[in-house]
Amino acid sequence: MTTHTTRRALIGGAGLVAVAGSLAVTSQARGAALPAVDRSAWDRAFKAMTIATAEDDANAAGFDALYDVADKDTQTALYAEFERLGEVRYEATWALFAIPAPDHAALLWKTEYLFGDDMCPNGSSPSWAAHVMDWYMADQRRLLGPEAR
């Protein structure tokens, strides 16, 4: 296993470092009012995450072939860019996740991220951290309405 493969696995499935502290939504007691949702914030964050994902995927697609034939200095530069793009993707994804889902489609995106194709081969989710599940459950309660509380 190479170092860049290990880093790639961490982005796809390791524990979550606290991100987007100002965007965090904590779980609330049943029946408590949930915060209003800013659709434009979700849209901006989703666009940033989509761009970061595309750039990281494009870079990763040819990384191994380039890295394997490069000289040491070029390998260092390639790896630094690989790491940078992966970190941008990671931060953009979790910043988006921290924003309250404005609708059911956004909640579906969060559900698919946690439990869909991004799950680790061992069946674990990218993050089951308590604060991530708090964000997720707050979205569920808000979108299901008062009868769900």
N, CA, C and O of each residue as an XYZ file, in Angstrom:
596
protein
N       0.852     -1.171      0.000
C       0.000      0.000      0.000
C       0.894      1.229      0.000
O       1.838      1.314      0.786
N       0.603      2.175     -0.873
C       1.406      3.378     -0.937
C       0.821      4.452     -0.038
O      -0.327      4.358      0.396
N       1.617      5.468      0.236
C       1.179      6.561      1.100
C      -0.032      7.257      0.520
O      -0.970      7.574      1.250
N      -0.029      7.505     -0.806
C      -1.174      8.214     -1.388
C      -2.433      7.353     -1.372
O      -3.535      7.896     -1.291
N      -2.308      6.053     -1.446
C      -3.472      5.182     -1.325
C      -4.039      5.268      0.084
O      -5.257      5.294      0.263
N      -3.172      5.312      1.076
C      -3.621      5.435      2.453
C      -4.358      6.751      2.651
O      -5.417      6.768      3.277
N      -3.829      7.845      2.137
C      -4.473      9.148      2.257
C      -5.821      9.117      1.574
O      -6.790      9.664      2.100
N      -5.905      8.497      0.425
C      -7.165      8.414     -0.320
C      -8.195      7.632      0.495
O      -9.373      7.989      0.514
N      -7.760      6.582      1.158
C      -8.680      5.808      1.993
C      -9.167      6.633      3.173
O     -10.327      6.525      3.570
N      -8.295      7.452      3.734
C      -8.696      8.291      4.860
C      -9.768      9.284      4.452
O     -10.718      9.508      5.203
N      -9.636      9.880      3.281
C     -10.648     10.828      2.818
C     -11.974     10.111      2.617
O     -13.030     10.656      2.936
N     -11.927      8.922      2.102
C     -13.161      8.203      1.832
C     -13.811      7.612      3.057
O     -15.021      7.386      3.040
N     -13.078      7.350      4.120
C     -13.750      6.627      5.174
C     -13.301      6.804      6.596
O     -13.783      6.086      7.472
N     -12.415      7.710      6.869
C     -11.941      7.803      8.244
C     -12.825      8.711      9.078
O     -13.788      9.301      8.587
N     -12.479      8.805     10.329
C     -13.215      9.677     11.245
C     -13.142     11.122     10.802
O     -12.281     11.509     10.012
N     -14.048     11.896     11.318
C     -14.185     13.289     10.921
C     -13.505     14.199     11.918
O     -13.646     14.048     13.132
N     -12.771     15.140     11.381
C     -12.208     16.203     12.196
C     -13.250     17.312     12.200
O     -13.891     17.550     11.176
N     -13.431     17.982     13.301
C     -14.441     19.046     13.363
C     -14.138     20.097     12.302
O     -13.018     20.600     12.211
N     -15.148     20.420     11.505
C     -15.013     21.424     10.462
C     -16.195     22.360     10.525
O     -17.227     22.061     11.126
N     -16.018     23.494      9.893
C     -17.095     24.459      9.724
C     -17.804     24.749     11.040
O     -19.031     24.691     11.122
N     -17.033     25.057     12.048
C     -17.595     25.284     13.374
C     -18.710     26.294     13.390
O     -19.682     26.130     14.128
N     -18.594     27.344     12.587
C     -19.651     28.343     12.586
C     -20.915     27.841     11.916
O     -21.980     28.433     12.087
N     -20.817     26.769     11.163
C     -21.977     26.216     10.479
C     -22.617     25.064     11.236
O     -23.682     24.579     10.857
N     -21.970     24.632     12.299
C     -22.436     23.440     13.002
C     -23.827     23.637     13.583
O     -24.161     24.698     14.109
N     -24.620     22.591     13.475
C     -25.945     22.575     14.057
C     -25.957     21.428     15.054
O     -25.749     20.274     14.680
N     -26.197     21.737     16.297
C     -26.210     20.682     17.295
C     -27.579     20.070     17.383
O     -28.563     20.675     16.956
N     -27.659     18.873     17.933
C     -28.966     18.244     18.070
C     -29.773     19.036     19.074
O     -29.232     19.671     19.979
N     -31.060     18.985     18.897
C     -31.932     19.746     19.763
C     -32.985     18.827     20.344
O     -33.304     17.780     19.781
N     -33.519     19.241     21.482
C     -34.546     18.443     22.153
C     -35.766     18.302     21.270
O     -36.068     19.182     20.463
N     -36.459     17.206     21.424
C     -37.682     16.986     20.665
C     -38.619     18.162     20.868
O     -38.837     18.605     21.995
N     -39.170     18.664     19.774
C     -40.123     19.757     19.843
C     -39.481     21.130     19.836
O     -40.189     22.131     19.717
N     -38.158     21.213     19.960
C     -37.502     22.514     19.954
C     -37.487     23.068     18.533
O     -37.459     22.314     17.560
N     -37.507     24.369     18.428
C     -37.455     25.008     17.114
C     -36.087     24.765     16.492
O     -35.062     24.846     17.169
N     -36.082     24.469     15.211
C     -34.826     24.263     14.496
C     -34.513     25.513     13.685
O     -35.427     26.248     13.309
N     -33.248     25.763     13.413
C     -32.861     26.998     12.728
C     -33.400     27.074     11.308
O     -33.625     26.059     10.649
N     -33.599     28.304     10.858
C     -34.003     28.520      9.472
C     -32.860     28.097      8.556
O     -31.695     28.104      8.956
N     -33.202     27.732      7.339
C     -32.207     27.229      6.396
C     -31.945     28.271      5.312
O     -32.870     28.855      4.748
N     -30.668     28.485      5.039
C     -30.247     29.415      3.988
C     -29.916     28.602      2.744
O     -28.838     28.017      2.645
N     -30.847     28.567      1.797
C     -30.680     27.784      0.570
C     -29.437     28.214     -0.195
O     -28.723     27.374     -0.744
N     -29.173     29.518     -0.233
C     -28.024     30.002     -1.007
C     -26.702     29.501     -0.410
O     -25.753     29.237     -1.148
N     -26.636     29.369      0.910
C     -25.417     28.834      1.534
C     -25.200     27.388      1.107
O     -24.077     26.993      0.793
N     -26.281     26.589      1.094
C     -26.182     25.196      0.645
C     -25.727     25.143     -0.808
O     -24.832     24.370     -1.149
N     -26.335     25.957     -1.667
C     -25.997     25.944     -3.087
C     -24.532     26.321     -3.318
O     -23.846     25.684     -4.118
N     -24.055     27.347     -2.623
C     -22.642     27.743     -2.768
C     -21.706     26.627     -2.292
O     -20.714     26.312     -2.950
N     -22.031     26.045     -1.157
C     -21.185     24.975     -0.613
C     -21.233     23.730     -1.496
O     -20.217     23.059     -1.675
N     -22.406     23.417     -2.048
C     -22.516     22.251     -2.928
C     -21.684     22.462     -4.194
O     -21.016     21.540     -4.662
N     -21.726     23.680     -4.749
C     -20.927     23.977     -5.937
C     -19.429     23.853     -5.618
O     -18.673     23.272     -6.396
N     -19.010     24.397     -4.482
C     -17.598     24.303     -4.092
C     -17.175     22.849     -3.915
O     -16.081     22.466     -4.327
N     -18.044     22.034     -3.298
C     -17.727     20.619     -3.106
C     -17.668     19.883     -4.447
O     -16.792     19.043     -4.657
N     -18.592     20.194     -5.349
C     -18.607     19.545     -6.662
C     -17.339     19.869     -7.451
O     -16.746     18.988     -8.072
N     -16.933     21.119     -7.422
C     -15.704     21.530     -8.118
C     -14.485     20.857     -7.483
O     -13.622     20.342     -8.194
N     -14.411     20.858     -6.157
C     -13.277     20.228     -5.468
C     -13.207     18.737     -5.766
O     -12.121     18.189     -5.956
N     -14.353     18.085     -5.807
C     -14.406     16.650     -6.108
C     -13.923     16.380     -7.530
O     -13.131     15.466     -7.757
N     -14.400     17.175     -8.487
C     -14.006     16.981     -9.887
C     -12.501     17.196    -10.071
O     -11.843     16.434    -10.780
N     -11.964     18.229     -9.434
C     -10.529     18.494     -9.552
C      -9.700     17.382     -8.913
O      -8.686     16.957     -9.468
N     -10.131     16.920     -7.760
C      -9.409     15.842     -7.078
C      -9.483     14.551     -7.883
O      -8.480     13.854     -8.038
N     -10.675     14.227     -8.398
C     -10.832     13.013     -9.205
C      -9.988     13.071    -10.471
O      -9.346     12.086    -10.837
N      -9.988     14.227    -11.146
C      -9.200     14.370    -12.372
C      -7.713     14.194    -12.087
O      -7.004     13.538    -12.849
N      -7.249     14.774    -11.002
C      -5.844     14.638    -10.621
C      -5.516     13.198    -10.250
O      -4.480     12.667    -10.652
N      -6.392     12.573     -9.488
C      -6.141     11.209     -9.024
C      -6.140     10.201    -10.170
O      -5.451      9.182    -10.105
N      -6.913     10.486    -11.219
C      -7.037      9.543    -12.335
C      -5.692      9.218    -12.986
O      -5.451      8.076    -13.377
N      -4.834     10.199    -13.101
C      -3.544      9.945    -13.736
C      -2.369      9.977    -12.788
O      -1.216      9.909    -13.212
N      -2.657     10.080    -11.513
C      -1.578     10.269    -10.544
C      -0.568      9.130    -10.543
O       0.633      9.376    -10.658
N      -1.029      7.895    -10.417
C      -0.101      6.764    -10.294
C       0.823      6.644    -11.502
O       2.025      6.427    -11.351
N       0.258      6.786    -12.695
C       1.081      6.661    -13.910
C       2.148      7.746    -13.957
O       3.301      7.470    -14.289
N       1.769      8.984    -13.625
C       2.750     10.072    -13.636
C       3.781      9.906    -12.527
O       4.979     10.084    -12.746
N       3.308      9.566    -11.351
C       4.184      9.442    -10.189
C       5.233      8.355    -10.408
O       6.401      8.535    -10.063
N       4.818      7.236    -10.978
C       5.716      6.100    -11.151
C       6.875      6.375    -12.102
O       7.936      5.766    -11.961
N       6.700      7.276    -13.067
C       7.762      7.549    -14.042
C       8.495      8.860    -13.773
O       9.444      9.190    -14.484
N       8.080      9.595    -12.781
C       8.669     10.905    -12.506
C       9.966     10.790    -11.703
O      10.196      9.817    -10.985
N      10.805     11.824    -11.852
C      11.997     11.903    -11.002
C      11.567     12.330     -9.595
O      10.410     12.689     -9.377
N      12.492     12.290     -8.655
C      12.188     12.526     -7.238
C      11.563     13.909     -6.999
O      10.592     14.023     -6.251
N      12.114     14.961     -7.629
C      11.572     16.308     -7.434
C      10.150     16.420     -7.976
O       9.283     17.043     -7.362
N       9.931     15.818     -9.115
C       8.593     15.852     -9.707
C       7.626     15.029     -8.867
O       6.474     15.423     -8.692
N       8.075     13.900     -8.348
C       7.220     13.103     -7.463
C       6.800     13.912     -6.241
O       5.646     13.855     -5.817
N       7.725     14.653     -5.688
C       7.418     15.483     -4.520
C       6.355     16.514     -4.862
O       5.421     16.718     -4.087
N       6.483     17.159     -5.999
C       5.505     18.163     -6.433
C       4.152     17.522     -6.736
O       3.107     18.057     -6.368
N       4.181     16.372     -7.407
C       2.923     15.676     -7.722
C       2.202     15.263     -6.444
O       0.986     15.414     -6.330
N       2.952     14.750     -5.500
C       2.346     14.300     -4.255
C       1.787     15.470     -3.451
O       0.719     15.363     -2.848
N       2.510     16.583     -3.446
C       2.025     17.769     -2.734
C       0.692     18.242     -3.323
O      -0.223     18.604     -2.583
N       0.588     18.238     -4.630
C      -0.667     18.642     -5.281
C      -1.772     17.624     -5.010
O      -2.924     18.000     -4.795
N      -1.431     16.353     -5.020
C      -2.391     15.293     -4.702
C      -2.960     15.509     -3.299
O      -4.171     15.425     -3.094
N      -2.100     15.780     -2.358
C      -2.521     16.025     -0.976
C      -3.361     17.293     -0.867
O      -4.388     17.305     -0.187
N      -2.931     18.348     -1.528
C      -3.657     19.620     -1.464
C      -5.073     19.464     -1.993
O      -6.029     19.899     -1.350
N      -5.214     18.849     -3.157
C      -6.539     18.673     -3.743
C      -7.410     17.757     -2.889
O      -8.615     17.982     -2.772
N      -6.825     16.748     -2.304
C      -7.581     15.867     -1.416
C      -8.070     16.604     -0.182
O      -9.194     16.391      0.272
N      -7.236     17.459      0.351
C      -7.618     18.239      1.543
C      -8.724     19.243      1.201
O      -9.654     19.426      1.987
N      -8.632     19.886      0.048
C      -9.677     20.819     -0.385
C     -11.003     20.072     -0.528
O     -12.050     20.568     -0.113
N     -10.950     18.891     -1.113
C     -12.163     18.081     -1.262
C     -12.756     17.698      0.089
O     -13.961     17.822      0.310
N     -11.905     17.239      0.975
C     -12.336     16.823      2.312
C     -13.021     17.986      3.039
O     -14.127     17.838      3.557
N     -12.355     19.134      3.069
C     -12.907     20.305      3.754
C     -14.214     20.770      3.119
O     -15.158     21.115      3.830
N     -14.279     20.783      1.790
C     -15.497     21.223      1.102
C     -16.659     20.273      1.364
O     -17.798     20.710      1.530
N     -16.376     18.984      1.402
C     -17.431     17.997      1.652
C     -18.000     18.156      3.048
O     -19.219     18.181      3.217
N     -17.146     18.264      4.048
C     -17.648     18.352      5.418
C     -18.215     19.723      5.745
O     -19.086     19.837      6.608
N     -17.740     20.770      5.073
C     -18.370     22.087      5.244
C     -19.799     22.032      4.710
O     -20.713     22.577      5.329
N     -19.997     21.386      3.579
C     -21.347     21.211      3.028
C     -22.202     20.391      3.978
O     -23.354     20.738      4.237
N     -21.649     19.317      4.495
C     -22.418     18.442      5.384
C     -22.884     19.190      6.631
O     -23.947     18.884      7.170
N     -22.105     20.163      7.094
C     -22.438     20.913      8.302
C     -23.596     21.890      8.095
O     -24.228     22.318      9.062
N     -23.873     22.241      6.849
C     -24.968     23.169      6.563
C     -26.289     22.405      6.619
O     -26.389     21.314      6.058
N     -27.304     22.960      7.287
C     -28.599     22.278      7.320
C     -29.120     22.010      5.902
O     -29.065     22.881      5.033
N     -29.617     20.811      5.691
C     -30.190     20.446      4.393
C     -31.437     21.293      4.140
O     -32.346     21.299      4.970
N     -31.502     22.007      3.015
C     -32.647     22.872      2.765
C     -33.893     22.129      2.279
O     -34.996     22.674      2.309
N     -33.715     20.893      1.834
C     -34.859     20.137      1.317
C     -34.544     18.646      1.357
O     -33.465     18.232      1.779
N     -35.513     17.850      0.908
C     -35.337     16.392      0.943
C     -34.224     15.919      0.003
O     -33.545     14.938      0.305
N     -34.029     16.591     -1.116
C     -32.960     16.200     -2.036
C     -31.586     16.370     -1.367
O     -30.701     15.533     -1.542
N     -31.416     17.440     -0.616
C     -30.155     17.661      0.095
C     -29.973     16.610      1.196
O     -28.867     16.114      1.412
N     -31.052     16.283      1.878
C     -30.972     15.242      2.902
C     -30.634     13.893      2.266
O     -29.878     13.107      2.837
N     -31.192     13.629      1.092
C     -30.850     12.392      0.377
C     -29.363     12.373      0.042
O     -28.721     11.330      0.168
N     -28.799     13.511     -0.384
C     -27.367     13.560     -0.672
C     -26.582     13.174      0.582
O     -25.646     12.377      0.510
N     -26.962     13.738      1.729
C     -26.267     13.416      2.980
C     -26.411     11.928      3.306
O     -25.444     11.285      3.716
N     -27.597     11.388      3.129
C     -27.835      9.972      3.414
C     -26.974      9.103      2.513
O     -26.342      8.156      2.981
N     -26.944      9.416      1.232
C     -26.140      8.631      0.296
C     -24.652      8.769      0.589
O     -23.894      7.817      0.402
N     -24.228      9.940      1.045
C     -22.819     10.104      1.388
C     -22.461      9.234      2.598
O     -21.424      8.571      2.614
N     -23.323      9.249      3.596
C     -23.043      8.468      4.799
C     -23.188      6.971      4.593
O     -22.414      6.190      5.146
N     -24.183      6.559      3.794
C     -24.534      5.136      3.740
C     -24.518      4.541      2.336
O     -24.874      3.374      2.170
N     -24.121      5.295      1.334
C     -24.150      4.816     -0.045
C     -22.797      4.370     -0.552
O     -22.047      3.701      0.160
N     -22.487      4.736     -1.769
C     -21.265      4.299     -2.436
C     -19.977      4.753     -1.755
O     -18.921      4.160     -1.970
N     -20.057      5.800     -0.935
C     -18.858      6.299     -0.265
C     -18.496      5.516      0.988
O     -17.504      5.817      1.653
N     -19.309      4.502      1.310
C     -18.981      3.693      2.481
C     -17.675      2.935      2.231
O     -17.317      2.628      1.093
N     -17.001      2.655      3.294
C     -15.745      1.902      3.203
C     -16.040      0.454      2.814
O     -17.148     -0.038      3.028
N     -15.054     -0.217      2.249
C     -15.260     -1.618      1.887
C     -15.694     -2.489      3.069
O     -16.363     -3.504      2.876
N     -15.318     -2.100      4.286
C     -15.710     -2.896      5.450
C     -17.134     -2.573      5.923
O     -17.592     -3.121      6.926
N     -17.833     -1.684      5.203
C     -19.214     -1.360      5.541
C     -19.374     -0.221      6.517
O     -20.494      0.071      6.935
N     -18.287      0.434      6.895
C     -18.428      1.570      7.805
C     -18.676      2.846      7.006
O     -18.323      2.952      5.832
N     -19.288      3.798      7.676
C     -19.624      5.073      7.058
C     -18.423      6.014      7.110
O     -17.528      5.828      7.935
N     -18.393      7.032      6.230
C     -17.314      8.011      6.303
C     -17.224      8.678      7.668
O     -16.128      9.024      8.111
N     -18.335      8.861      8.331
C     -18.272      9.397      9.687
C     -19.543      9.070     10.441
O     -20.656      9.358     10.001
N     -19.335      8.464     11.581
C     -20.446      8.229     12.496
C     -20.201      9.051     13.744
O     -20.719      8.737     14.816
N     -19.411     10.105     13.606
C     -19.124     10.972     14.739
C     -20.431     11.562     15.263
O     -21.346     11.849     14.491
N     -20.507     11.738     16.560
C     -21.748     12.213     17.179
C     -22.218     13.535     16.593
O     -23.411     13.701     16.338
N     -21.314     14.473     16.376
C     -21.762     15.766     15.849
C     -22.257     15.657     14.409
O     -23.148     16.410     14.015
N     -21.714     14.759     13.629
C     -22.206     14.558     12.265
C     -23.616     13.976     12.311
O     -24.497     14.418     11.574
N     -23.824     13.002     13.162
C     -25.163     12.425     13.279
C     -26.134     13.433     13.886
O     -27.326     13.380     13.581
N     -25.670     14.344     14.730
C     -26.526     15.426     15.235
C     -27.008     16.304     14.080
O     -28.191     16.635     13.999
N     -26.088     16.679     13.189
C     -26.470     17.500     12.034
C     -27.527     16.763     11.208
O     -28.546     17.329     10.813
N     -27.251     15.501     10.969
C     -28.126     14.675     10.136
C     -29.515     14.532     10.760
O     -30.526     14.680     10.072
N     -29.562     14.251     12.034
C     -30.859     14.081     12.710
C     -31.610     15.407     12.812
O     -32.838     15.414     12.726
N     -30.916     16.522     12.990
C     -31.573     17.834     13.004
C     -32.238     18.094     11.654
O     -33.353     18.613     11.604
N     -31.570     17.740     10.572
C     -32.168     17.877      9.235
C     -33.431     17.022      9.132
O     -34.462     17.481      8.639
N     -33.343     15.801      9.590
C     -34.497     14.900      9.524
C     -35.678     15.496     10.280
O     -36.789     15.556      9.754
N     -35.439     15.934     11.506
C     -36.538     16.487     12.316
C     -37.148     17.710     11.649
O     -38.371     17.841     11.596
N     -36.313     18.603     11.143
C     -36.823     19.820     10.506
C     -37.630     19.492      9.254
O     -38.709     20.047      9.048
N     -37.116     18.599      8.423
C     -37.790     18.305      7.153
C     -39.035     17.444      7.316
O     -39.946     17.508      6.491
N     -39.080     16.649      8.361
C     -40.270     15.829      8.609
C     -41.384     16.633      9.256
O     -42.548     16.236      9.205
N     -41.039     17.757      9.863
C     -42.040     18.622     10.449
C     -42.360     18.293     11.895
O     -41.813     17.351     12.466
N     -43.256     19.082     12.484
C     -43.565     18.944     13.922
C     -44.094     17.568     14.317
O     -43.856     17.110     15.434
N     -44.808     16.908     13.409
C     -45.363     15.591     13.767
C     -44.290     14.538     14.021
O     -44.561     13.521     14.660
N     -43.081     14.770     13.530
C     -41.986     13.815     13.736
C     -41.255     14.040     15.056
O     -40.449     13.211     15.477
N     -41.536     15.145     15.694
C     -40.782     15.493     16.910
C     -41.425     14.943     18.131
O     -40.921     15.142     19.237
